Amino acid sequence: MSMKKIREKFVKERLETLRSTVRTLEAAETAVGHLRDTKWEIVRELKDAGHDFTATSEGMDIVLSASPSMRF
């Protein structure tokens, strides 16, 4: 097999792998987006119910990761 054919085969295989990786990343990013939406929906519900997020380390993680517009 010539070097040109070897290179073409290599490029074709790597491009296929890249396409597959991009599709996997897109699916993962979509899943993460849905999980974040769910997280903040739960946080809003807890906040509306009067939960004190500053009382636990897990709650403080929420406080520190929240947008500035969300008041605790």
C-alpha positions as CSV (number, residue, x, y, z in Angstrom):
1,M,0.0,0.0,0.0
2,S,1.4,3.4,-0.9
3,M,2.0,6.1,1.6
4,K,-0.8,8.2,0.1
5,K,-3.3,5.4,0.5
6,I,-2.2,4.8,4.1
7,R,-2.6,8.5,4.8
8,E,-6.0,8.6,3.2
9,K,-7.1,5.6,5.2
10,F,-5.8,7.1,8.4
11,V,-7.6,10.5,7.7
12,K,-10.8,8.7,6.9
13,E,-10.7,6.6,10.1
14,R,-9.9,9.6,12.2
15,L,-12.6,11.7,10.7
16,E,-15.1,8.9,11.4
17,T,-13.9,8.8,15.0
18,L,-14.2,12.6,15.2
19,R,-17.8,12.6,13.9
20,S,-18.7,9.9,16.4
21,T,-17.0,11.8,19.3
22,V,-18.8,15.0,18.3
23,R,-22.2,13.2,18.3
24,T,-21.4,11.7,21.7
25,L,-20.4,15.1,23.1
26,E,-23.6,16.7,21.7
27,A,-25.7,14.1,23.5
28,A,-23.8,14.5,26.7
29,E,-24.1,18.3,26.6
30,T,-27.8,18.0,26.0
31,A,-28.1,15.6,29.0
32,V,-26.1,18.0,31.2
33,G,-28.3,20.9,30.1
34,H,-31.4,18.9,31.2
35,L,-29.8,18.0,34.5
36,R,-28.9,21.6,35.2
37,D,-32.5,22.7,34.4
38,T,-33.8,20.1,36.8
39,K,-31.3,21.1,39.5
40,W,-32.3,24.8,39.4
41,E,-36.0,23.9,39.3
42,I,-35.6,21.9,42.5
43,V,-33.5,24.7,44.0
44,R,-36.3,27.2,43.2
45,E,-38.9,24.9,44.7
46,L,-36.9,24.4,47.9
47,K,-36.1,28.1,48.1
48,D,-39.8,28.9,47.7
49,A,-40.6,26.4,50.5
50,G,-38.2,28.3,52.8
51,H,-35.2,25.9,52.8
52,D,-32.0,27.4,54.3
53,F,-29.3,26.6,51.8
54,T,-26.7,28.2,54.0
55,A,-27.2,25.5,56.7
56,T,-25.3,22.7,55.0
57,S,-22.2,22.3,52.9
58,E,-24.3,21.0,50.0
59,G,-26.5,24.0,50.3
60,M,-23.5,26.3,50.2
61,D,-22.3,24.6,47.0
62,I,-25.7,25.6,45.5
63,V,-25.4,29.2,46.8
64,L,-21.9,29.6,45.4
65,S,-22.9,28.1,42.0
66,A,-26.0,30.2,41.7
67,S,-26.4,33.2,39.4
68,P,-26.1,36.6,41.2
69,S,-29.8,37.2,40.5
70,M,-30.8,34.3,42.8
71,R,-31.0,35.6,46.3
72,F,-30.5,33.2,49.3
